[in-house]
Each structure stands twice: as C-alpha cells, then as structure tokens.
Amino acid sequence: MASAEPRVRHRPGPDREVFRDAMARFPAGVTIVTTHDEEGRPHGFTASSFCSVSLEPALVLVCLARTANCFPVFASNPRFAISILPESRVDLALRFAGKSADKFADGGFVRTPSGSMVVEDALAVVECVVDSRHDAGDHVILLGEVERVSLAGTGSPAVYVDRGFARVTA
C-alpha cells in the first residue's frame, strides 16, 4: 500500500468524541461497496466516505476500516463496485454496516455484465479497477479508476447525518 512519511504531531489532536460529534454533523450519501474473493464469494461494506476525485481520468475514492471483516479481500482484489443507495434501502446500509458472515443472504443484489455484485435498485452503480491504496490512519483509501457507470434506479438518495438517516428535501 502506498504510504507517505508519517507526520510528526506538534500539538495534541482534538478530543476523539468531540471530533466524532463534529463529523457526524456533516451529511453524507450512503453506498454499499462490493468485491469478491478468489472463490467468487461476494464481500461488502457500507460506506459514506465516498467521493469523486477526477473526471480525466474518472477516479473515485472510498475509505475502508482496517477492522472490517472484508478488509483482507478488498486489500488484495483489483476490482470493486459502488452502489449508491436510494432512501428506500436503509435496511441494506444497516445490514452491511454490521459484521454478519453473509450479508448477501437476504437478496437485493444482481450481477453486472462484468461480474460485479451490486444493489438491485441502486440509484447508480460505479464499477472500478483499483488505481491505488493509501494508508490513512485506521482506514485505507481505495482509489478506483472508473470502468463503468450505470444509472439504474430513481428516487432520493439515502443520507446519513447526526448518527441517523435523514431525507433530502427541496
């Protein structure tokens, strides 16, 4: 994994809980990020730390906790897919935020022509090949070069803010 020189802290960092409270006030879209292991079994996690990075080339990033059960699979697989969730699929966000063994067992997923397992009624799907991985504290940043985008479902996106789901209103 790519890694920059560790920064030397000159001052103590912020109080951990105050920092978490501050970050919780920033609304974020909700995604399910998926890949598969060598045997073809799907793995995934819920992410709100997802954004576009570049248009040329098309790049996105998503952050994954090192403590996630699926971390070893994402650390080695060269591909991943991101499903942008509609507000009607908060159930999937909650399921994939947990540590259950088979998050895909209750359905709601389809395979794309390229083989990615994605949310059946996602607002959009972004399929990527890993450009690079970067150490970032207790997370790893996956930088993906976008290979395919599909605009599938319709409706309002799932949004997470202040430790709960919220609605987007005009």
VODRENTOR-140481 format. One line per field, with one value per atom (N, C-alpha, C): residue number from 1; residue in one letter; y, z, x. Coordinates in Angstrom, 1 decimal, decimal comma. Example, Ala and Ser with C-alpha at 12.3 -4.5 7.8 and 13.67 -1.06 7.14 Angstrom:
2
pos: 1;1;1;2;2;2
code: a;a;a;s;s;s
y: -5,7;-4,5;-3,3;-2,2;-1,1;0,0
z: 7,8;7,8;7,8;7,1;7,1;7,9
x: 13,2;12,3;13,2;12,8;13,7;12,9
This chain:
170
pos: 1;1;1;2;2;2;3;3;3;4;4;4;5;5;5;6;6;6;7;7;7;8;8;8;9;9;9;10;10;10;11;11;11;12;12;12;13;13;13;14;14;14;15;15;15;16;16;16;17;17;17;18;18;18;19;19;19;20;20;20;21;21;21;22;22;22;23;23;23;24;24;24;25;25;25;26;26;26;27;27;27;28;28;28;29;29;29;30;30;30;31;31;31;32;32;32;33;33;33;34;34;34;35;35;35;36;36;36;37;37;37;38;38;38;39;39;39;40;40;40;41;41;41;42;42;42;43;43;43;44;44;44;45;45;45;46;46;46;47;47;47;48;48;48;49;49;49;50;50;50;51;51;51;52;52;52;53;53;53;54;54;54;55;55;55;56;56;56;57;57;57;58;58;58;59;59;59;60;60;60;61;61;61;62;62;62;63;63;63;64;64;64;65;65;65;66;66;66;67;67;67;68;68;68;69;69;69;70;70;70;71;71;71;72;72;72;73;73;73;74;74;74;75;75;75;76;76;76;77;77;77;78;78;78;79;79;79;80;80;80;81;81;81;82;82;82;83;83;83;84;84;84;85;85;85;86;86;86;87;87;87;88;88;88;89;89;89;90;90;90;91;91;91;92;92;92;93;93;93;94;94;94;95;95;95;96;96;96;97;97;97;98;98;98;99;99;99;100;100;100;101;101;101;102;102;102;103;103;103;104;104;104;105;105;105;106;106;106;107;107;107;108;108;108;109;109;109;110;110;110;111;111;111;112;112;112;113;113;113;114;114;114;115;115;115;116;116;116;117;117;117;118;118;118;119;119;119;120;120;120;121;121;121;122;122;122;123;123;123;124;124;124;125;125;125;126;126;126;127;127;127;128;128;128;129;129;129;130;130;130;131;131;131;132;132;132;133;133;133;134;134;134;135;135;135;136;136;136;137;137;137;138;138;138;139;139;139;140;140;140;141;141;141;142;142;142;143;143;143;144;144;144;145;145;145;146;146;146;147;147;147;148;148;148;149;149;149;150;150;150;151;151;151;152;152;152;153;153;153;154;154;154;155;155;155;156;156;156;157;157;157;158;158;158;159;159;159;160;160;160;161;161;161;162;162;162;163;163;163;164;164;164;165;165;165;166;166;166;167;167;167;168;168;168;169;169;169;170;170;170
code: m;m;m;a;a;a;s;s;s;a;a;a;e;e;e;p;p;p;r;r;r;v;v;v;r;r;r;h;h;h;r;r;r;p;p;p;g;g;g;p;p;p;d;d;d;r;r;r;e;e;e;v;v;v;f;f;f;r;r;r;d;d;d;a;a;a;m;m;m;a;a;a;r;r;r;f;f;f;p;p;p;a;a;a;g;g;g;v;v;v;t;t;t;i;i;i;v;v;v;t;t;t;t;t;t;h;h;h;d;d;d;e;e;e;e;e;e;g;g;g;r;r;r;p;p;p;h;h;h;g;g;g;f;f;f;t;t;t;a;a;a;s;s;s;s;s;s;f;f;f;c;c;c;s;s;s;v;v;v;s;s;s;l;l;l;e;e;e;p;p;p;a;a;a;l;l;l;v;v;v;l;l;l;v;v;v;c;c;c;l;l;l;a;a;a;r;r;r;t;t;t;a;a;a;n;n;n;c;c;c;f;f;f;p;p;p;v;v;v;f;f;f;a;a;a;s;s;s;n;n;n;p;p;p;r;r;r;f;f;f;a;a;a;i;i;i;s;s;s;i;i;i;l;l;l;p;p;p;e;e;e;s;s;s;r;r;r;v;v;v;d;d;d;l;l;l;a;a;a;l;l;l;r;r;r;f;f;f;a;a;a;g;g;g;k;k;k;s;s;s;a;a;a;d;d;d;k;k;k;f;f;f;a;a;a;d;d;d;g;g;g;g;g;g;f;f;f;v;v;v;r;r;r;t;t;t;p;p;p;s;s;s;g;g;g;s;s;s;m;m;m;v;v;v;v;v;v;e;e;e;d;d;d;a;a;a;l;l;l;a;a;a;v;v;v;v;v;v;e;e;e;c;c;c;v;v;v;v;v;v;d;d;d;s;s;s;r;r;r;h;h;h;d;d;d;a;a;a;g;g;g;d;d;d;h;h;h;v;v;v;i;i;i;l;l;l;l;l;l;g;g;g;e;e;e;v;v;v;e;e;e;r;r;r;v;v;v;s;s;s;l;l;l;a;a;a;g;g;g;t;t;t;g;g;g;s;s;s;p;p;p;a;a;a;v;v;v;y;y;y;v;v;v;d;d;d;r;r;r;g;g;g;f;f;f;a;a;a;r;r;r;v;v;v;t;t;t;a;a;a
y: -1,2;0,0;1,2;2,2;3,5;4,2;4,8;5,4;6,6;7,7;8,9;8,8;9,6;9,7;10,1;9,4;9,8;11,3;12,0;13,3;13,4;14,3;14,5;15,4;15,0;15,9;16,9;18,2;19,2;19,6;19,3;19,6;18,4;18,3;17,2;17,3;16,2;16,2;16,5;16,6;17,0;15,8;16,2;15,1;14,2;12,9;11,9;12,0;12,1;12,2;13,5;14,6;15,9;15,8;15,2;15,1;14,3;13,1;12,3;13,0;13,8;14,5;15,6;16,2;17,2;16,6;15,5;14,8;14,3;13,9;13,4;14,4;15,7;16,8;17,1;16,4;16,6;15,5;15,8;14,8;14,1;12,9;12,1;11,1;10,9;9,9;8,5;7,5;6,1;5,2;4,4;3,4;2,0;1,0;-0,3;-0,6;-1,0;-1,2;-2,7;-3,3;-4,8;-5,2;-6,4;-7,1;-8,6;-9,4;-10,9;-11,5;-12,6;-13,3;-14,2;-14,9;-15,8;-16,9;-17,3;-18,3;-17,7;-16,4;-15,7;-15,3;-15,6;-15,2;-13,7;-13,0;-11,6;-11,1;-9,9;-9,3;-7,8;-7,2;-5,8;-5,0;-3,7;-2,9;-1,6;-1,0;0,3;1,4;2,4;3,5;4,8;5,8;7,1;8,0;7,4;8,2;7,8;8,4;8,1;9,4;9,6;10,9;10,7;11,6;11,6;12,4;12,0;12,7;13,4;12,8;13,3;12,9;13,8;13,5;12,9;13,3;12,8;12,5;11,2;10,1;10,1;9,3;9,2;8,4;9,1;8,4;8,7;7,7;7,9;7,3;7,7;7,1;6,7;5,7;5,2;4,7;4,9;4,6;3,3;2,4;1,2;1,0;0,7;0,5;-0,8;-0,7;-1,9;-3,0;-2,7;-3,6;-4,3;-3,9;-4,6;-6,0;-6,9;-8,4;-8,5;-7,7;-7,8;-7,1;-6,5;-5,8;-6,6;-7,8;-8,6;-8,8;-9,0;-9,2;-7,9;-6,8;-5,5;-5,1;-5,6;-5,2;-6,0;-7,0;-7,8;-7,9;-7,6;-7,7;-6,5;-6,6;-5,4;-4,7;-5,1;-4,5;-4,3;-3,3;-3,1;-2,3;-2,4;-1,7;-0,9;0,2;1,1;1,2;0,9;1,1;2,3;3,3;4,5;4,1;4,1;3,7;4,7;4,2;5,1;5,1;6,0;6,1;4,9;4,2;3,0;1,8;1,9;0,7;0,9;1,7;1,8;0,5;-0,5;-1,8;-2,4;-2,2;-2,7;-2,0;-0,7;0,1;-0,5;-0,7;-1,2;-2,7;-3,5;-4,9;-4,9;-4,1;-4,1;-3,3;-2,5;-1,9;-2,8;-3,9;-4,9;-5,9;-6,9;-7,9;-9,3;-9,4;-10,7;-11,4;-12,7;-13,5;-13,5;-13,5;-13,5;-12,4;-11,2;-10,0;-10,1;-11,0;-11,1;-12,1;-12,8;-13,9;-13,5;-12,3;-11,9;-11,3;-11,4;-10,9;-9,4;-8,9;-7,5;-7,1;-8,1;-7,9;-8,6;-8,0;-8,6;-8,5;-9,3;-9,2;-8,4;-7,6;-6,8;-7,6;-7,2;-7,9;-8,2;-7,4;-7,6;-8,5;-8,9;-9,8;-9,2;-7,9;-7,3;-7,6;-7,8;-7,9;-6,5;-6,0;-4,7;-4,7;-3,6;-3,4;-3,4;-4,2;-4,3;-3,0;-2,2;-1,0;0,3;0,2;1,3;2,5;3,7;4,9;4,9;4,5;4,4;3,4;2,8;1,9;2,3;2,3;2,7;1,5;1,0;-0,2;0,3;-0,2;0,3;-0,7;-0,4;-1,1;-0,3;-1,0;-0,3;0,5;1,8;2,6;2,5;2,7;2,6;2,5;2,1;2,0;2,9;3,7;4,6;4,4;4,2;4,1;5,5;5,4;6,6;6,4;6,4;6,1;4,7;4,6;3,3;2,8;3,5;3,2;3,1;2,6;2,6;3,3;4,1;4,8;4,0;3,5;2,8;3,9;4,1;5,0;4,1;4,3;3,5;4,2;3,6;4,2;3,6;4,5;4,0;3,4;2,2;1,5;1,6;1,5;1,6;2,3;3,0;3,7;3,3;3,0;2,8;3,5;4,2;4,9;4,0;3,5;2,4;2,9;3,0;3,4;4,9;5,2;6,6;6,8;8,1;8,4;9,2;9,4;10,2;9,3;9,9;9,1;8,9;7,8;7,6;8,6;9,3;10,3;9,9;10,0;9,8;11,0;11,5;12,7;12,6;13,1;13,1;11,7;10,7;9,3;8,7;9,2;8,6;8,9;8,3;8,5;9,7;10,5;11,7;11,7;12,6;12,8;14,0;14,0;15,1;15,8;17,1;17,8;19,0;19,4;20,5;21,8
z: 0,0;0,0;0,0;-0,7;-0,8;0,6;1,0;2,3;2,2;2,8;2,8;4,2;4,3;5,6;6,7;7,8;8,9;9,3;9,6;10,0;11,5;11,9;13,3;13,9;14,9;15,6;16,5;16,3;17,1;18,2;18,1;19,1;19,3;20,5;20,7;19,8;19,4;18,5;19,3;18,5;19,2;20,1;21,0;21,8;20,8;20,9;20,0;19,8;21,0;20,9;20,3;20,6;20,0;18,5;18,1;16,7;16,0;16,6;16,0;16,0;17,0;17,0;15,9;15,7;14,6;13,3;13,0;11,7;11,5;12,6;12,4;11,9;12,1;11,6;10,2;9,5;8,0;7,3;6,6;5,9;4,8;4,6;3,6;2,9;1,6;0,9;1,4;1,1;1,7;0,5;0,5;-0,5;0,1;-0,8;-0,5;-1,5;-0,9;-1,7;-1,7;-2,9;-3,0;-3,8;-3,5;-4,3;-4,1;-4,6;-4,3;-4,1;-3,4;-3,0;-4,2;-4,0;-5,0;-5,5;-4,6;-4,9;-5,5;-5,7;-6,3;-5,3;-4,0;-2,9;-2,8;-2,8;-2,6;-1,2;-1,1;0,2;0,1;1,2;1,0;2,4;2,3;3,5;3,1;4,1;4,0;4,0;3,2;3,2;2,9;3,8;3,5;3,1;3,2;2,8;1,4;0,5;-1,0;-1,7;-2,7;-3,5;-4,8;-5,7;-7,0;-6,7;-7,5;-7,3;-8,6;-9,8;-11,0;-12,1;-13,1;-14,3;-15,4;-15,5;-16,5;-15,9;-15,6;-15,8;-14,7;-15,0;-14,0;-12,8;-11,6;-10,4;-9,3;-8,4;-7,2;-6,0;-4,8;-3,7;-2,7;-1,9;-0,8;0,3;1,6;2,7;3,4;3,8;4,4;5,7;6,8;8,1;8,1;8,6;8,7;9,5;10,4;11,3;10,6;9,4;8,7;8,4;8,6;8,3;6,8;5,9;4,5;4,1;5,0;4,7;3,9;4,3;3,5;2,1;1,8;0,4;-0,4;0,2;-0,5;-0,7;0,3;0,2;-0,9;-1,4;-2,4;-3,8;-3,8;-5,1;-5,9;-7,2;-8,1;-8,5;-8,1;-8,6;-7,4;-7,5;-6,6;-7,3;-6,7;-7,3;-6,1;-6,5;-5,5;-6,0;-5,1;-5,3;-4,5;-5,1;-4,4;-4,0;-2,7;-2,2;-2,3;-2,6;-2,5;-1,0;-0,6;0,8;1,2;0,2;0,5;0,9;0,8;1,1;2,3;3,2;4,5;5,2;5,0;5,5;5,1;3,8;3,3;4,0;4,1;4,8;6,2;6,9;8,3;8,3;7,4;7,3;7,0;6,0;5,6;6,5;7,4;8,4;9,6;9,6;10,7;10,3;11,2;11,0;10,7;10,2;9,9;8,8;8,9;8,0;6,5;6,3;4,9;4,7;4,4;4,2;3,0;2,1;0,8;0,8;2,0;2,1;1,8;2,3;2,1;0,8;-0,2;-1,5;-1,7;-2,8;-3,2;-4,0;-4,6;-5,4;-6,8;-7,7;-9,1;-9,5;-10,5;-11,1;-12,3;-12,5;-13,7;-14,8;-16,1;-17,1;-16,9;-16,1;-15,9;-14,6;-13,9;-12,8;-11,4;-11,3;-10,0;-9,4;-8,1;-7,4;-6,9;-7,3;-6,9;-6,4;-5,8;-5,2;-6,4;-6,4;-7,5;-7,8;-6,9;-7,2;-6,8;-6,9;-6,7;-7,6;-7,1;-7,9;-9,0;-8,7;-9,7;-9,2;-10,1;-9,9;-10,5;-9,8;-10,3;-10,2;-11,3;-11,2;-11,5;-10,7;-10,7;-10,7;-11,2;-11,0;-10,1;-9,1;-8,1;-8,8;-8,6;-9,1;-8,1;-6,8;-5,7;-4,4;-3,4;-2,0;-1,1;-0,2;0,6;2,1;2,9;4,3;4,8;5,7;6,3;7,7;8,6;10,0;10,1;10,7;10,9;9,7;8,6;7,4;6,2;5,1;3,9;2,8;2,1;1,0;-0,3;-0,8;-2,1;-3,2;-4,1;-5,2;-6,4;-7,0;-8,1;-9,4;-10,5;-11,8;-12,3;-12,7;-13,1;-14,5;-14,5;-15,8;-16,4;-15,5;-16,0;-15,0;-15,5;-14,6;-15,2;-14,3;-14,8;-13,9;-14,5;-13,8;-13,8;-12,7;-12,6;-12,0;-10,7;-10,0;-10,0;-9,4;-9,3;-7,9;-7,5;-6,2;-5,5;-4,2;-3,4;-2,8;-2,6;-2,1;-0,6;-0,1;1,4;1,9;3,0;3,5;5,0;5,5;6,9;7,5;8,6;9,3;10,8;11,7;13,1;13,6;13,1;13,5;13,2;12,2;11,7;10,3;9,7;8,3;8,3;7,2;7,0;5,6;5,3;4,0;3,4;2,1;1,3;0,9;1,1;0,7;-0,1;-1,0;-1,9;-1,2
x: 0,8;0,0;0,9;0,5;1,2;1,1;2,2;2,2;3,2;2,7;3,6;4,3;5,3;6,1;5,1;5,2;4,2;4,5;3,4;3,5;3,9;4,7;5,0;4,0;3,4;2,4;3,1;2,8;3,4;2,4;1,2;0,2;-0,7;-1,3;-2,2;-3,4;-3,9;-5,1;-6,4;-7,5;-8,7;-9,2;-10,1;-10,8;-11,5;-11,3;-11,8;-13,4;-14,1;-15,5;-16,0;-15,4;-15,8;-15,6;-14,5;-14,2;-15,3;-15,6;-16,7;-18,0;-18,3;-19,6;-19,6;-18,5;-18,4;-18,6;-17,9;-18,0;-19,4;-20,1;-21,5;-22,5;-22,1;-23,0;-22,9;-21,9;-21,8;-22,6;-23,6;-24,4;-23,6;-23,9;-23,1;-24,1;-23,9;-24,6;-24,2;-25,0;-24,7;-24,5;-23,5;-23,2;-23,0;-23,1;-22,6;-21,5;-20,3;-19,1;-18,9;-18,7;-18,6;-17,4;-17,0;-16,0;-16,2;-15,3;-15,4;-14,0;-14,0;-12,8;-12,4;-11,3;-10,8;-11,7;-12,6;-13,6;-14,9;-14,9;-16,1;-17,1;-16,9;-17,9;-17,9;-19,1;-19,1;-18,9;-18,3;-18,0;-18,3;-18,7;-19,1;-19,2;-19,3;-19,4;-20,2;-20,8;-21,5;-20,4;-20,5;-19,6;-20,3;-20,0;-20,4;-19,2;-18,0;-16,8;-16,5;-17,3;-17,1;-17,2;-16,4;-16,5;-15,8;-16,1;-15,4;-14,1;-13,1;-11,8;-11,4;-11,6;-11,2;-12,1;-12,3;-13,0;-12,2;-10,9;-10,0;-8,7;-8,4;-9,3;-10,4;-11,4;-12,5;-12,0;-11,9;-11,5;-12,4;-12,6;-13,4;-12,6;-13,0;-12,3;-13,4;-13,0;-13,8;-12,9;-13,3;-12,5;-13,0;-12,1;-12,5;-11,7;-12,4;-11,7;-10,9;-9,7;-8,9;-9,5;-10,4;-11,1;-12,3;-12,6;-13,7;-13,4;-14,3;-14,1;-13,7;-14,2;-13,9;-12,6;-11,9;-10,7;-9,7;-9,4;-8,3;-8,7;-10,0;-10,4;-10,3;-10,7;-10,5;-9,0;-8,2;-6,8;-6,1;-6,7;-6,0;-6,7;-8,0;-8,8;-8,6;-8,3;-8,1;-9,4;-10,5;-11,8;-12,7;-13,6;-14,7;-15,8;-17,0;-18,2;-18,8;-19,4;-20,1;-21,5;-22,4;-23,9;-24,3;-24,9;-25,4;-26,8;-27,1;-28,4;-29,5;-30,7;-31,9;-32,3;-33,1;-33,5;-34,3;-34,9;-35,7;-34,9;-33,6;-32,7;-31,8;-32,3;-31,6;-31,4;-32,3;-32,1;-30,7;-30,4;-29,1;-27,9;-28,0;-27,0;-26,7;-27,8;-27,6;-27,0;-27,5;-27,0;-25,5;-25,1;-23,7;-22,8;-23,3;-22,5;-22,1;-22,8;-22,6;-21,5;-21,3;-20,3;-20,8;-22,0;-22,6;-21,8;-21,8;-21,0;-21,4;-22,8;-23,2;-24,2;-23,7;-24,5;-25,4;-25,1;-25,8;-27,0;-27,1;-28,1;-29,5;-29,9;-31,3;-31,6;-30,7;-31,0;-30,9;-31,5;-31,4;-30,3;-29,6;-28,4;-28,5;-27,8;-27,7;-26,3;-25,9;-24,6;-24,6;-23,6;-23,5;-22,9;-22,9;-22,3;-20,8;-20,1;-18,7;-18,5;-19,6;-19,4;-19,5;-19,6;-19,8;-21,1;-21,2;-22,4;-22,8;-24,0;-24,4;-25,8;-26,2;-27,6;-28,6;-29,6;-30,5;-31,2;-31,6;-32,3;-31,5;-30,2;-29,3;-29,6;-29,4;-29,6;-28,6;-27,4;-26,3;-25,3;-24,6;-23,5;-22,3;-21,2;-19,9;-18,9;-18,5;-17,5;-16,1;-15,2;-13,8;-12,8;-11,6;-10,4;-9,6;-8,9;-8,1;-6,9;-6,9;-5,7;-4,6;-5,0;-4,0;-4,7;-4,0;-4,5;-3,5;-4,1;-3,3;-3,6;-2,6;-2,8;-3,3;-4,3;-4,9;-5,3;-4,4;-4,8;-5,3;-6,5;-7,2;-8,0;-7,9;-8,6;-7,6;-8,0;-7,3;-8,2;-7,6;-8,3;-8,1;-9,2;-9,2;-9,5;-8,5;-8,7;-9,0;-10,2;-10,6;-10,7;-10,2;-10,4;-11,7;-12,6;-14,0;-13,9;-14,5;-14,6;-16,0;-17,0;-18,4;-19,3;-20,3;-21,3;-22,6;-23,5;-24,9;-25,9;-26,8;-27,8;-29,1;-29,4;-30,4;-31,7;-31,8;-33,0;-33,3;-34,4;-34,8;-35,2;-35,4;-35,8;-34,7;-34,9;-34,0;-32,9;-31,7;-30,6;-30,7;-30,2;-30,0;-29,0;-29,3;-28,4;-28,2;-27,0;-26,7;-26,1;-26,7;-26,3;-26,7;-25,8;-26,0;-26,4;-25,7;-25,8;-27,2;-27,8;-29,1;-29,4;-30,4;-30,7;-31,7;-31,6;-32,4;-32,9;-33,8;-34,4;-33,8;-33,7;-33,3;-34,6;-34,7;-35,9;-35,5;-36,4;-36,1;-36,2
